[in-house]
Amino acid sequence: MKRSNFLNQAGFEATAVIVALLVVGVLGFGSYKFIAMHNQAKTSTASTADASATHAVPTTIKTQADLTQTAQALDADGSSLDSSLNDTSLDADLNAVL
């Protein structure tokens, strides 16, 4: 009788080891995906910052000249965005909601 009890415990130990390995594997994979996504977000943020750095813009607006320079930089950056927008579908969606 002792022998069968011993075999049951050994089987349970193997199951526990397999479950522990699966948990470690899932946690490792999740961590890898999280880090990869975090690094991709840093890269896209850096490329956005590089695109906006093409125009010299004052950090604080103190004079009318600073305001004009900032407005010109925003207009230059937004021109390509404005041409790619299709507001017809947005208007249709808003009208459907209202």
C-alpha positions as CSV (number, residue, x, y, z in Angstrom):
1,M,0.0,0.0,0.0
2,K,2.9,2.3,0.7
3,R,4.1,1.7,-2.8
4,S,1.0,3.0,-4.6
5,N,0.9,6.0,-2.4
6,F,4.5,6.7,-3.4
7,L,3.7,6.4,-7.1
8,N,0.8,8.8,-6.8
9,Q,3.0,11.5,-5.2
10,A,5.6,11.1,-7.9
11,G,3.0,11.6,-10.6
12,F,1.7,14.7,-8.9
13,E,5.3,16.1,-8.7
14,A,5.8,15.7,-12.4
15,T,2.5,17.5,-13.1
16,A,3.5,20.3,-10.8
17,V,6.8,20.7,-12.6
18,I,5.1,20.8,-16.0
19,V,2.6,23.4,-14.8
20,A,5.4,25.5,-13.3
21,L,7.3,25.4,-16.6
22,L,4.2,26.4,-18.5
23,V,3.6,29.3,-16.2
24,V,7.2,30.5,-16.5
25,G,7.0,30.2,-20.3
26,V,3.8,32.2,-20.5
27,L,5.2,34.9,-18.2
28,G,8.4,35.0,-20.3
29,F,6.5,35.3,-23.5
30,G,4.2,38.0,-22.2
31,S,7.2,40.0,-20.9
32,Y,9.0,39.7,-24.3
33,K,5.9,41.0,-26.1
34,F,5.5,43.8,-23.6
35,I,9.1,44.9,-24.0
36,A,8.9,44.7,-27.8
37,M,5.8,46.8,-27.8
38,H,7.3,49.3,-25.5
39,N,10.4,49.6,-27.7
40,Q,8.2,50.1,-30.8
41,A,6.3,52.9,-29.1
42,K,9.6,54.6,-28.2
43,T,10.7,54.4,-31.9
44,S,7.5,55.8,-33.2
45,T,7.6,58.7,-30.7
46,A,11.2,59.4,-31.7
47,S,10.3,59.5,-35.4
48,T,7.4,61.9,-34.6
49,A,9.7,64.1,-32.7
50,D,12.2,64.1,-35.6
51,A,9.5,65.1,-38.0
52,S,8.4,68.1,-35.9
53,A,11.9,69.2,-35.4
54,T,12.3,70.3,-39.0
55,H,10.8,73.7,-38.2
56,A,12.4,75.9,-35.5
57,V,9.8,76.8,-33.0
58,P,10.3,78.9,-29.9
59,T,9.8,77.0,-26.6
60,T,7.8,79.9,-25.1
61,I,5.8,82.6,-26.9
62,K,6.7,86.0,-25.7
63,T,6.2,88.3,-28.7
64,Q,4.1,88.5,-31.8
65,A,7.1,87.3,-33.9
66,D,7.2,84.1,-31.8
67,L,3.5,83.6,-32.4
68,T,3.8,84.1,-36.1
69,Q,6.8,81.7,-36.4
70,T,4.9,79.0,-34.5
71,A,1.8,79.5,-36.6
72,Q,3.9,79.1,-39.8
73,A,5.5,75.9,-38.5
74,L,2.1,74.4,-37.6
75,D,0.7,75.4,-41.0
76,A,3.6,73.8,-42.8
77,D,3.3,70.5,-40.8
78,G,-0.5,70.3,-41.1
79,S,-0.7,70.8,-44.9
80,S,0.0,67.2,-45.7
81,L,-2.3,66.0,-43.0
82,D,-5.2,68.2,-44.1
83,S,-5.0,67.0,-47.7
84,S,-5.2,63.4,-46.7
85,L,-8.3,63.7,-44.5
86,N,-11.7,62.7,-45.9
87,D,-14.3,64.4,-43.8
88,T,-17.3,63.0,-45.8
89,S,-17.2,59.7,-43.8
90,L,-16.8,61.6,-40.5
91,D,-19.8,63.8,-41.3
92,A,-21.9,60.7,-42.2
93,D,-20.9,59.0,-39.0
94,L,-21.8,62.1,-36.9
95,N,-25.1,62.5,-38.7
96,A,-25.9,58.9,-38.0
97,V,-25.3,59.3,-34.3
98,L,-27.3,62.5,-34.1
